[in-house]
Amino acid sequence: MDATQATLPQPWPELLRRHIQAHPITAIGLGLAMVLVLLLLLQSLVLLWMGDVGPGVRYGLLGGLAGFATTSLGALPAFVLRRIPQRVEDAMLGFAAGMMLAASAFSLLLPGLDAAHELTGSSGLSAAVVVLGMAMGVALMLGLDEFTPHEHEQTGPCGPGYERCDRIWLFVFAIALHNIPEGMAIGVSFSQGDMKVGLPLTTAIALQDIPEGLAVALALIAAGFRPGLAVLIAIGSGVLEPFGALLGIGVASGMPLAYPIGLGLAAGAMLFVVSHEVIPQTHRNGHQTYATLGLMLGFALMMTLDTSLG
């Protein structure tokens, strides 16, 4: 009887409580980070409500909404396509990963180093400032990842016995989650009103959101969801992008060093997601070559966009 009870699914709050008890330090750090996130978001909302906003805030919010719009646009063809070959899907996601990698390098890290150098006057200190931001971004994503269910572990909040926490839902959750650092990157890049930094990055993120929206919708249809519901869920996954943009604006609108640190934070979070979630997803179906070629193409396109628009 005890063995049978042990295998039965447990309520989500109970599993979450046990997970927190097993990882108390991570839980405390993530809790503090969430409080900071709420304060930064509140700061941005107050600025918008009071009308005390510069062009950077408006551009950042519009950039986040652009990411949401292109995610929605990408999901719509799922009404007709229903399914595409797996190698094409992996190549599309590889393309998106390549654009994110190039955006992290050319639109976040390099401008961050330049901004930090202007403030510190030292190449070494400017690198340290940006690396600090990267470390903060990675730490934030590690904390979130600790409380995200994975198919190779049975101790996460969903736990054993919850059939909906399968590979498809995990993929959808990962895509939705990484829209936060994407939105943050947009908000930070526009926070100083510099179109040379914000425009190429936002263009890249908006373009790579199109195949992501389609991939989410098609994955859900393949799992048995009705096309209409699958498209709605895919569109919903993009809602976090304008939320992330507001958060990025809040991060970079404080002290002067917050801007290069924020650029590093957004880059670190994006690099973590690409390496930890997107690339493994493209390599698990035996189409590594297509995914790698897509990544190279996406990287080259983003590099060209950054050179042309920046």
N, C-alpha and C positions, 0 to 999 in steps of 0.2 A: 504493500500500500504506500509506504513512504517513497519507494522507488518510482511508483507511478505518479505520485504527486510532484516529485522532483522534475519529471519530464513535462508536466503540464505548463502551458504558457502562464506567465505571471503578469499582474497588472503593470502597465508602463511606469507609474509613479514608484512602485516598489523596486523595479529593476533600476530605475534612475537613482533611487536612494542608495541601493547597494553599490552602484557604480561610483557614486560620490564617496562613499565610505572606503572603497578600494583605492581611490585616487584623490585624497584630500587636498594635497598641495595644488594639483592641477585644477581641481574644482574651485579652490579659493582664488587662484590667479585668474581663471576664466571669469569668475564672478566679479572680481574687481575690474577686469577688462570690459565686461558688459555694462557696469555702472559708468565707466568712462565713456563708452560708446553712447549711452543714453544722454549723458551730459553734453557731449559734442553735438549730437543730433538736436537736442533741445536748443543749444546755442544757435545752430543754423536756422532752425525754425523761428526762433525769436527774431533773428536778423531779417528773415523774410517777412514776418508779420509786421515788424516795425517799419519796413521799407528802407531800412538802413543797409542797403546792399550795393555793392559795386558791380561792375560788369562781370567780374570773375564768378560771383555767386550765381548770377543769372545764367551765364554760359555753362557753369558746372551742372546746374539743375537741368538745363536743356540737353546737355550732353548725356546725362543719365537717362532722361526720357527718350533720347534717340536710341540708346542701347535697348531699352524696353520695346521701342517701336520695331526695331529690326529683328529682335527675338520673336515678336509677334508675327512679323512679315515672313520670317523663315518657317514658322510653324504652319502657316496657311496651306502650302502645297500638299501637306499630309492628307487633306481632304481628297485629293486626286491620286497622289502617288501610292499611298498606303504602304508601300515597301520599296526600298532600293537595295541593290546588292550590298552585302556586308563590306566588301572591299572598298566600295564607293563611300560608304558611311565612315569607315576608318580613315580613308584618305581625306575626307572633309574635316573630320575632327583633328587629324594631323595638321591640316592647313590652318585650322583655328589655333592650334598649339603653337605653330610657327609664328603666327602673327602676334600672339601673346608674348612669346620669347623676345621677338624683336622690339615690341612696344616697351617691354620692361627695360631693355638695354638702351634704346635710342630715345625714348620719350619719357623715361623715368630716371634711370640711373645717371646718364650723362648730364641732363639738366640739373639733377640733384647735386652732382659733383660741382658743376659750374656755380650754382647758387651758394653752396657751402663754401666754395673757395672765395667768393666775393665777400662773405661774412667773416671768414677766419684768416684769409690771406695765406693759408698754408695748404699745400697739396695733401700732406699727411693727415692733417686735422679734418680736411674736407672729406677725405676717404673714410675716416673714422666716424664722422657724423652720419654719412650715408649708410655705412655698414651697421651702425647702431639702429637706424631705421629699418634696415633689412632684417636684423635680428628680432626686432619687435614684431614685424609682420609675420615672420616664421613662427615666433612663439605664440602669436595669436591664433594662427592656423593650426598649430600643433594642439593647442588647447581645444579648439573646436573639433579637430579630428579625433581627439581622445573620446569625445562624447558623440561621435558619429558612428552609426553601425557599419560594420564591414562584413563581407561575406566570409572572411577567413577567421572571424572571431565571434564567439557566442556570448560575450559578456557585456555588449553595448546595451543602450537603453531599450532597443527592440527585443533583444534576447532570443532564445530558442523558442520555436513554436509559432512565431509571428510570420506567416507565409508572405505577407506583403512586403516584408523587409528582404526581398530577394535582390538579385543582381540588377534588374531593371530599375527598381525603386532607388537602389543605392546610386546608380548612375544619374538618375534624375535629381536626386538630392545633392550629389556632388556638383552638377552643373548649376543648380540653383544657388548653392553655397558660394561657388566661386564668382557669382555675379556681384557679391559684396565687394571683394577687392577690386574687381573691374570698375565698379561704380566709384569706389574710393579713389582709384587712379584717375578717373575722369575729374572728380571733384578737386583733388589736389592739383592736378595739372592746370586747371582753369582758375585756381584760387587767387592767383596774382594777376589775372586778366591778360595773361600772355598767350595770344593765339598761336604763336610759333611752337609752344609746348603742348597746348591743349588740343588744337585741331587735328594734328596727325594721329595723336593717341586715340582721340575719340573716334576718328574715322576708322582706325584699325579695329578697335573694339566693336564698333557698330557692324562692320563688315563680317567679323568672325562670329558675331551673335546670330547671323542668318543660318549658317549650317548647324549651329548648336540648337537653335529652336526647332529646326527640322529633325535633327537627330533625336531629340527628346520626344517629339510627337510620334515619330515612326517607331521608336523603341516601345512606347506605351501601346501603340496599335498592335505591334508584334506580340505583346504580352496579353492581348485579348480585350483591350479597352476599345470602346466605340470611338470612331474618328473624332466626333465632336468633343467628347470629354478629353481625349488625348490632346487635342489642339488647345483646349482651355487650360489644361495643366501646364502645357509647354509655354503658353503665354504668361501664365501665372509665375513661372520660374524666373521671368525677366523683371518682375516687380521689384526685386531686391536691388536692381541696378540704380534707379534713382534714389533709393534709400541709401545705398553706398555712396552715391555722389554727395548727398547732404552730409554724410559722415566725413567724407574726405575734405569738404569745405570747412567743417568744424575743426578737423585736425590741423589744417594749414593756416587757419586764420588767427592763430595765437601769436606767440613770440616769433621773431624772425627765423630762428633756427628750426621752427616747427615745419617750415616749408620744405627744406631739403630732407629733414627726417621723415616727413610725410611721404615724399616721393620715394624714399628708400623703403618705407613700410609697405606702400602699395606694390612696389617691385618685388619685395621679398614674399609677400602674400601670393602674388601672381605666379612667381617662379615655383613656389611650393605646390600650388594647385596643378600647374602644368606637369611637374615631375611626379607628383603623388597620385593624381587622379586621371588627368586627360591622357597622357602618354600610355600609362598602363592599360587604359581602356582600349586604345587603338592597337595594342600589341597582343591582346589576349585571344584574337580570332585567327591568327596565322597570316595576317596581311601586313606584316611589318614593313615590307618594301613600299607598298602603296602609302602607308601612313608616313613613312620617312620622307618619301618624295613630296607628299602633301605638305609636310612640315617645312621642308626646304623652300618650296614654292611660296608658302605663307610668309616665311621669314624674309625672302627676297622682295616680296610685294610690299611688306611693311617697311622695309629699309628704303625702298624706292619712294613710298608715300612720305616717309619722314624727311627724306632729302628734298622732295618736290614741294611739300607743304610747309616744311619748317625753314 
